């Protein structure tokens, strides 16, 4: 263990004593003189750490830094102040050194830690302080001075020194002060003197009566918990008998409320008052009035929202003889249910005189309209009061004269329905099986309509006829023409708008290989599943246009079988030199064979030869190869195909070294589809095709007639 030299400590003592002003207390700093353990001379950056062990241990105080310290033959001096970290235990100094390079000493790069650590030894004055037998050096006071707590004007006293009887008042203003025990020794307490804190419920009188004048409330409880089921105030009655109340509210004001519940949030499924009962004969909320006169309300509910509900009744069980809303009145002149103004809507069945209605409106008993009985108690139509041409026969009701109006006093049709809003006429077949029909229309007129749908709105997304199905194999709209001859049409659509569409079909599914916007099918041997015809004799029109936004893998028009055309096959693009004013048309090459063309260029090697690599699938889809070679930049009369296609490559020879050659290879398509479904070059017309022409306007009278 290396220790600090005695001469160095003499410098420490003289430095500290000599620099201090007379009569001033000592601080915790000291002048340290030491060595770096090697004969180093120059300017160094030094860092110091203090530990409680020669190795490892815990650091005591901060890390100190000395910049640009002068070192001579390894010796240096530096002022150090680790704070009040010295006591009766040993301390060890760790030193790091780095030759000065212009960096500040707080920069940790480049330091070398000296080993071992230096133990800081005690000096005689410090040893005397450790074993001093009196307190004469403590602010000039003797030991008796510090044995009297009344002489201490600051600091703290250990708990072991507190006790006995205190004749003067004690002030405890620290929030951390607490009293342990039952408090039985505390006497003379008055709750009126308690200005803050909480009181035990045992200190509150029963019953607790608060009487005062307050503009708001006498008792307020606030609970900020977000846990479900928490409450600001909970009233509970634990008695198993008697008419007891968990909460009882009473008001003597002529416009008061016995109980008022309010939620202040403007969103969410909140409740101003929530009542619940777990009894099999209980009431979630029960309201009653005891006045025998006046327009009183057992329960009064109101909603000011434009979409609100004044009273909402609901049962959550889907079985049993439940009632969402029930009214009961024993008075013969009263009303069990009374409705004023607006409309009344029932989505289920309504029964009058029966609790089991079999139809939308099921009445058991006689029915009167404007005071006139029209149906007797047996369900038969009676009299002619207002009945006109209505005739009842068994379960049927017929009308044979005039028109019937619903919503109109001047019906223009046999059945004329006029609705100011909503649906004009709704019909539904509720059967879940069989070929049932919601609405059926028929016409025997050769110019008539079985069903006519018409929308007269001049704007908006109006629909003349709408078909809708939820079935996974259903059909939204089905049009059938059952005649086996004639120019019949299953579905016909017409539009007169210059930018309109007669038929729009859309499949909104974003996946699925069989998702189709339009599916058309024909069973005729000479029919067409889809036929598009542009009837104008001029203009840039099209019988069928196909378009796709997927330009990488999609197809504007795709034929899974043969693709044919009686006219020219062309691509039609904006003219690259004048795209705003012109189109450019290029046409396909045609012939009696299904040819595939491959072309490219090669440069001949030093022997005037080259091998052309073709696609790996070349021989799999081609047969009957034809070759064409063209020298570029010079004549090559001996240029020839040295070896025909084999293993998807062929060879060229007979040229001069470095000559560029353009080559073309054609083959007849020979894939599986072409072999299975090859079409003849000449094809006779059969059946209904005989005597017909694809373009009859181009046929001269003598052509085709012998």
C-alpha positions, 0 to 999 in steps of 0.5 A: 500500500503506497501512502502519502509522504510525511513532507506532503502532509506537512504542506497540507497542514501549513497550507490550510492553517496559513491560508485561513483567516484568524478566527474563521471556522475550518472548512472541508477543503485541503491542499493535497501534495502527492506524486504520480508514481513515475518521474513525469515532468510537464503539464497534466490533467488530473482527476480524483475520487475518494473511496472507503476501501483500497479496491472496490468499495463505495465512492465518497463525495464527488469526482474532482478535476484539476486542469493543467497541473504542473508536475515535476519529477512526478510530484504535484499539489492540488486543492481538494474538497470532497465535502464532509465525508471524513470520519473515523473510517479510512479513506483511499484516494484514486488518481487519474492522469493525462498529459495535457492536450488542450482538452478540458479535464472533464473530457474523460478520454485518454485518462490513465488510472494510477494503481494502487489507491493512496490511503489518506492518513490522519495527522495529529490535529485530526487525531486530537479531534477524534478523541477530544474529551471536552467541548471547549472548542465547539463555539467556545461552549462547555459540555453543559451548554449542549446538554440543555435543549433550551440552548439549541435554537436550530437543528433536530433532537433525537426521539429518545431525548423527547419525553416527560411533561411539557408545561408550555404549548407545543406547535407541530406544523409538519404534515408528517407528524402523527399521533400513535395509539388510541388517543385515550390520553387526549382530553378536552378535544372540541370538534369545533376547533378542528379546522382541517382534516377528517373526523371519524364517523364515531364522532358524528351524531346520529342522526346527523342534521345539517341546517343552514342557508346555502345557494348550492348544497349542504353536503357534496361528495365528489369521486374522481374514480373511473372504475365501474360501479363507484359512487360519490354517495351511496345510501343503503338500507340493510333492513330485511323488512319494512318500507325502508329507503336507501335514499330518501329525498323530500322537497317542500318547494312548490317547484322543487324536486325530491330527488334530482339526478343529472349528468353533465357530459354531452356524450356517452350512454349516461343516466341522470337517474338509474334504478335497479331491482334484483327482486322477482317482484321489484321495480327498478324505478317507482313513482307515485303521487298521493294527491287526489286532484289535479294533473299529477304524474306518477312519472314524468319524462321529457327529452329536448333532443331533436332525435330524443325519446321521452320514454323508452321501455325495453325488455332484454329477454327474448322469451316469456310474456314480457312488456316493454311498456305497460299502462293500467287504469281501473277508471272506466272513463280513463285511459291506459294509454293516451297519445297526443300529436305526431305519429304512432309507429309499431314495427311488430303486430298490434292486437286490439282485444287480443294478446296474441295478434296473428297479423299486423293489425288483429282486432277482436270485436267490432270496428267503427270508422267515424262512428259507423260500424263497418265490421261486426263482432264476428269480423263480417263487413256490415251495412253500406255506410261509406263502403261504396263498391266493397264486397265481403265474401268469406275471407275476401274483400273486393272492390269492383267500381271506381278507383281506390286512393291511399293518401289521395282523395282523387285516385287516378288508378285502380289503386293509387298510393300517394306518400308525402314521405317514405315508401309509396307502396311496400309489399313483402312475402315473408315465406322463407321457402318456395318461389314466393313473390313480393310484388308481381305485375302483369300486362296482356297488352302488346305495348304494355308493361308488367312493371313500370318503375319511374323516378321523376326527380331531375337531380340526385341519385334517383332510381326507377327500379331497384332490385336487392338481395341478401342471399349468397346465391340470390339475384338482385334483378331478374328479367325473363323472356320465355318466348322461344322465337322472335326478338325477345329481350330479358332486360332492356335498358335505355338512357337519353343522356349524352353522358349517361349509361343504359346499364351500370353493373358493379361488383364492389368486392376487392378480391376473388377470381370470380368477382365479375361486374357483368356475367352474361351467358347464352346456350345458343349454338350461334348466340352471343353472351354479350353483344355490343352495338354502336348504331351511329354511322359516324363518329369515334364510337365503340360497340364494346369498351373494356378498361382496367386500372391495373396496367401491370397485370390487368386486361382491358379485354381478355378472351379465355378462348379464341379472339376474333374480329371481322375488321382490322385489328389495330392499336389506337393511341394519342399521336406522339407528335400531336397528342391533343389533335390526332390519333395514331393507328397501327395494324396487326400482321395477319396470316393463315397461321398462328405465328410467333415472332422473335427478333434480336441482334448479335455481334460475331466473334473472332471466327465470324460466328455467334450463338443466339439464346432463345427464351427457355419456353421457345421450343415448348410453344413453337414448331416449324421454325423459319430464320432470317439473317441481316448483316448490319454495316457490310455485306456478308454473302456467306452468312448462314444459320450453322445449326438450327434451334436445339435446346432453345438456341441456334448458331450463326456462321460465315460472317466477318469478326465483329460484324453485327447481325440482326436476326428473326425467328418465327414459329407456329404456335404449338402450346397445349391450347393451340394443339387442342383447339386449332381452327381451320383457315376456311370454315363453312357457314352452317345452320342459321349462318347460311345466307347471312353476312357479317357486313351485309352493307358491303356485299355486292348483289352478284357476290355469293350468288350463282 
